[in-house]
Amino acid sequence: MSDLNNPFDYGVVRIWGIPFEPVEGEKVLNKLYSLKDNLTSDKKNILFYHGELLDAFFSRGDFGDEGQERYMPVKISHFKDLNIDYVLAGHFHSRFCVFRLENGGYFVYPGSPISITKREVGRRGVNIFQVGEPPEQYLLDTPHYEEVVIELNPFKDKKPLEVVETGFNNLHPDARVILRVTGFINGEAIGMNEEELVGKIKKLTSGKCIEDYYEFKDIREIVEDDLFKRFLKKLKRTDYGEEKKEKMRDIAIEAMMSAQL
């Protein structure tokens, strides 16, 4: 679909393609509106387009590898007077996303069908739709990156290895895991230090991770500190909600850790 003036007709649909050029602003609009007289109402008009939808809330990390510059940018309002039923778009790779056009049509980024970069996390999919119906994502069994973030909590989790193992339950067999373990442990209670726990986690997750990051801290000395124990007792007697109590407890831990440095 490299010739804007030569659409492909198939049954009730007419398919158009706008080839990429390093242009923006008025030049992109001129390309779009050159289609206007040929977008007949007796067929469903589908436009293939590769570029940036300015109305979309994407970050630069959602792009493919085309670069960081503006990439044939358009807005939803640009399609207002065009009889286009579907815009099937590329450029943002991270996730499936659908926007309604003002004429009732759809603008869809299907995401990449296979993870190209580590920014494209989660199970991948493609856009499959029946003409006249909304676009729908169809999930694929393809290799993809999956972020697994596990926060260890010595006040809840007595067996951190079981917490890590639970975090790997129900992962797709094609998932390539980026593991990040945060939070705190009580090395005294679990009978191992940070280095020993990291070794056991690596053994437990062997062959499942492409990257792993260990950011948890052993706070055995703080947990057993009399001052900290008195603080927890007073905190428990307050009327704060559990979420606020946990935040205040973690602030106290960070402060005491800093004082030890």
MOLIN-V227597 format. One record per pair of residues at least 12 apart in sequence whose ideal C-beta (glycine too) atoms are under 10 Angstrom apart, sorted by the first residue. I is the first residue (numbers start at 0). J is the second residue. Records with the same first field share a line. If there is no record, write none. Layout:
I = J ; J
This chain:
0 = 14 ; 15 ; 16 ; 17 ; 18 ; 45 ; 46 ; 47 ; 48
1 = 16 ; 17 ; 18 ; 19 ; 47
2 = 15 ; 16 ; 18
3 = 15 ; 16 ; 17 ; 18 ; 30 ; 31 ; 33 ; 34 ; 37 ; 46
4 = 33 ; 34 ; 37
6 = 34 ; 37 ; 38 ; 42 ; 44 ; 45 ; 46
7 = 45 ; 47
8 = 42
9 = 42 ; 45
10 = 42 ; 43 ; 130
11 = 41 ; 42 ; 43 ; 130 ; 131
12 = 42 ; 43 ; 44 ; 45 ; 84 ; 85 ; 130
13 = 37 ; 38 ; 39 ; 41 ; 42 ; 43 ; 44 ; 45 ; 46 ; 84
14 = 42 ; 43 ; 44 ; 45 ; 46 ; 47 ; 85 ; 87
15 = 31 ; 34 ; 37 ; 38 ; 44 ; 45 ; 46 ; 47 ; 48 ; 83 ; 86
16 = 45 ; 46 ; 47 ; 48 ; 49 ; 87
17 = 30 ; 31 ; 33 ; 34 ; 46 ; 47 ; 48 ; 49 ; 50 ; 71 ; 73 ; 86
18 = 30 ; 47 ; 48 ; 49 ; 71
19 = 48 ; 49 ; 50 ; 65 ; 70 ; 71 ; 89 ; 90
20 = 50 ; 71
21 = 66 ; 68 ; 69 ; 70 ; 71
22 = 50 ; 69 ; 70 ; 71 ; 72
23 = 50 ; 51 ; 53 ; 68 ; 69 ; 70 ; 71 ; 72 ; 73
24 = 69 ; 72
26 = 71
27 = 48 ; 50 ; 51 ; 69 ; 71 ; 72 ; 73 ; 74 ; 77
28 = 73 ; 74 ; 77
30 = 48 ; 71 ; 73
31 = 46 ; 48 ; 73 ; 77 ; 78 ; 80 ; 81 ; 83 ; 86
32 = 77 ; 80 ; 81
34 = 46 ; 81 ; 82 ; 83
35 = 80 ; 81 ; 82 ; 83
37 = 82
38 = 80 ; 81 ; 82 ; 83 ; 84
39 = 82
40 = 82
42 = 82 ; 84 ; 130
43 = 82 ; 83 ; 84 ; 85 ; 104 ; 130 ; 131
44 = 81 ; 82 ; 83 ; 84 ; 85 ; 86 ; 104
45 = 83 ; 84 ; 85 ; 86 ; 87 ; 104 ; 105 ; 128 ; 130
46 = 78 ; 81 ; 83 ; 84 ; 85 ; 86 ; 87 ; 88 ; 104 ; 106
47 = 85 ; 86 ; 87 ; 88 ; 89
48 = 71 ; 73 ; 78 ; 83 ; 86 ; 87 ; 88 ; 89 ; 90 ; 106
49 = 63 ; 65 ; 70 ; 71 ; 87 ; 88 ; 89 ; 90
50 = 65 ; 69 ; 70 ; 71 ; 72 ; 73 ; 86 ; 88 ; 89 ; 90 ; 91
51 = 65 ; 68 ; 69 ; 70 ; 71 ; 72 ; 73 ; 74 ; 88 ; 90 ; 91
52 = 72 ; 73 ; 74 ; 75 ; 77 ; 86 ; 88 ; 90 ; 91 ; 96 ; 98 ; 106 ; 108
53 = 69 ; 72 ; 73 ; 74 ; 75 ; 76 ; 77
54 = 73 ; 74 ; 75 ; 76 ; 77 ; 98 ; 106
55 = 74 ; 75 ; 88 ; 90 ; 91 ; 96 ; 98 ; 106 ; 108
56 = 96
57 = 90 ; 91 ; 92 ; 93 ; 94 ; 96 ; 108
58 = 91 ; 93 ; 118
59 = 118
60 = 92 ; 93 ; 116 ; 117 ; 118 ; 119
61 = 90 ; 91 ; 92 ; 93 ; 94 ; 96 ; 108 ; 110 ; 118 ; 119
62 = 90 ; 91 ; 92 ; 93 ; 116 ; 118
63 = 89 ; 90 ; 91 ; 92 ; 93 ; 111 ; 115 ; 116 ; 118 ; 119
64 = 92 ; 115 ; 116 ; 118
65 = 89 ; 90 ; 92
70 = 89 ; 90 ; 91
71 = 90
72 = 90
73 = 86 ; 88 ; 106
75 = 98 ; 99 ; 100 ; 101 ; 106
76 = 100 ; 101
77 = 100 ; 101
78 = 98 ; 100 ; 101 ; 102 ; 104 ; 106
79 = 100 ; 101 ; 102
80 = 101 ; 102
81 = 100 ; 101 ; 102 ; 104
82 = 102 ; 104
83 = 100 ; 102 ; 104 ; 105 ; 106
84 = 100 ; 102 ; 103 ; 104 ; 105 ; 130 ; 131
85 = 100 ; 104 ; 105 ; 106 ; 107 ; 126 ; 128 ; 130 ; 131 ; 133 ; 134
86 = 98 ; 100 ; 104 ; 105 ; 106 ; 107 ; 108
87 = 105 ; 106 ; 107 ; 108 ; 109 ; 126 ; 128 ; 134
88 = 106 ; 107 ; 108 ; 109 ; 126
89 = 108 ; 109 ; 110 ; 111
90 = 108
91 = 108 ; 109 ; 110 ; 111
92 = 108 ; 109 ; 110 ; 111 ; 112 ; 114 ; 115 ; 116 ; 118 ; 119 ; 123
93 = 108 ; 110 ; 111 ; 114 ; 116 ; 118 ; 119 ; 120 ; 121
94 = 108 ; 109 ; 110 ; 111 ; 119 ; 120 ; 121 ; 123 ; 124 ; 136
95 = 107 ; 108 ; 109 ; 110 ; 121 ; 123 ; 124 ; 125 ; 126 ; 134 ; 135 ; 136 ; 137 ; 138
96 = 108 ; 109 ; 110 ; 134 ; 136
97 = 109 ; 126 ; 128 ; 133 ; 134 ; 135 ; 136
99 = 133
105 = 126 ; 128 ; 132 ; 133 ; 134
106 = 134
107 = 126 ; 128 ; 133 ; 134 ; 135 ; 136
108 = 126 ; 134
109 = 123 ; 124 ; 125 ; 126 ; 127 ; 134 ; 136 ; 137
110 = 123 ; 124 ; 125 ; 126 ; 136
111 = 123 ; 124 ; 125 ; 141 ; 143
112 = 124 ; 125 ; 126 ; 137 ; 139 ; 141 ; 143
113 = 139 ; 141 ; 142 ; 143 ; 173
114 = 141 ; 142 ; 143 ; 144 ; 145 ; 173 ; 174 ; 175
115 = 143 ; 144
116 = 144
117 = 144 ; 146 ; 175 ; 177 ; 209 ; 210
118 = 144
119 = 143 ; 144
120 = 143 ; 144 ; 145 ; 146 ; 174 ; 175 ; 176 ; 177
121 = 138 ; 143 ; 144 ; 145 ; 146 ; 171 ; 174
122 = 136 ; 138 ; 139 ; 140 ; 141 ; 143 ; 145 ; 170 ; 171 ; 173 ; 174
123 = 136 ; 138 ; 139 ; 140 ; 141 ; 142 ; 143 ; 144 ; 171 ; 173
124 = 136 ; 137 ; 138 ; 139 ; 141 ; 143
125 = 137 ; 138 ; 139 ; 141
138 = 171
139 = 173
140 = 171 ; 172 ; 173
141 = 171 ; 173
142 = 171 ; 172 ; 173 ; 174 ; 175
143 = 171 ; 173 ; 174 ; 175
144 = 174 ; 175 ; 176 ; 177 ; 209 ; 210
145 = 167 ; 170 ; 171 ; 173 ; 174 ; 175 ; 176 ; 177 ; 178 ; 207 ; 208 ; 209
146 = 174 ; 176 ; 177 ; 178 ; 179 ; 210
147 = 163 ; 166 ; 167 ; 170 ; 174 ; 176 ; 177 ; 178 ; 179 ; 180 ; 204 ; 207 ; 208 ; 211
148 = 166 ; 177 ; 178 ; 179 ; 180 ; 181 ; 182 ; 212 ; 214
149 = 162 ; 163 ; 164 ; 165 ; 166 ; 167 ; 178 ; 179 ; 180 ; 181 ; 182 ; 200 ; 215
150 = 162 ; 166 ; 179 ; 180 ; 181 ; 182 ; 183 ; 214 ; 215
151 = 163 ; 180 ; 181 ; 182 ; 183 ; 184 ; 185 ; 189 ; 196 ; 214 ; 215 ; 216
152 = 182 ; 183 ; 184 ; 185 ; 215 ; 245 ; 248 ; 249
153 = 182 ; 183 ; 184 ; 185 ; 186 ; 187 ; 188 ; 189 ; 215 ; 217 ; 218 ; 219 ; 221 ; 222 ; 252
154 = 183 ; 185 ; 222 ; 231 ; 245 ; 248
155 = 182 ; 245
156 = 182 ; 183 ; 184 ; 185 ; 189
157 = 185 ; 188 ; 189
158 = 188 ; 189
159 = 180 ; 182 ; 183 ; 184 ; 185 ; 188 ; 189 ; 191 ; 196 ; 199 ; 200 ; 215
160 = 189 ; 191 ; 196 ; 199 ; 200 ; 202 ; 203
161 = 203
162 = 180 ; 182 ; 200
163 = 178 ; 180 ; 196 ; 199 ; 200 ; 203 ; 204
164 = 200 ; 203 ; 204
166 = 178 ; 180 ; 204
167 = 203 ; 204 ; 207 ; 208
170 = 207
174 = 207 ; 209
175 = 207 ; 208 ; 209 ; 210
176 = 204 ; 206 ; 207 ; 208 ; 209 ; 210 ; 211
177 = 208 ; 209 ; 210 ; 211 ; 212
178 = 200 ; 201 ; 204 ; 207 ; 208 ; 209 ; 210 ; 211 ; 212 ; 213
179 = 210 ; 211 ; 212 ; 213 ; 214 ; 215
180 = 196 ; 197 ; 200 ; 204 ; 211 ; 212 ; 213 ; 214 ; 215
181 = 212 ; 213 ; 214 ; 215 ; 216
182 = 214 ; 215 ; 216 ; 218 ; 249
183 = 215 ; 216 ; 217 ; 218 ; 219 ; 221 ; 222 ; 248 ; 249 ; 252 ; 253 ; 256
184 = 196 ; 215 ; 216 ; 217 ; 218 ; 219 ; 222
185 = 217 ; 218 ; 219 ; 220 ; 221 ; 222 ; 223
186 = 216 ; 217 ; 218 ; 219 ; 220 ; 222
187 = 217 ; 218 ; 219 ; 220 ; 222 ; 223
188 = 219 ; 222 ; 223
189 = 217 ; 219
191 = 217
192 = 217 ; 219
193 = 213 ; 215 ; 216 ; 217
194 = 213 ; 217
195 = 217
196 = 213 ; 215 ; 217
197 = 211 ; 213 ; 215
200 = 213 ; 215
201 = 213
216 = 252 ; 253 ; 256
218 = 252 ; 253 ; 255 ; 256 ; 259
220 = 255 ; 256 ; 259
221 = 251 ; 252 ; 253 ; 254 ; 255 ; 256 ; 258 ; 259
222 = 252 ; 255
224 = 255 ; 259
226 = 251 ; 255
227 = 248 ; 251 ; 252 ; 255
230 = 247 ; 248 ; 251 ; 252 ; 255
231 = 244 ; 247 ; 248 ; 251
234 = 247 ; 248 ; 251
235 = 248
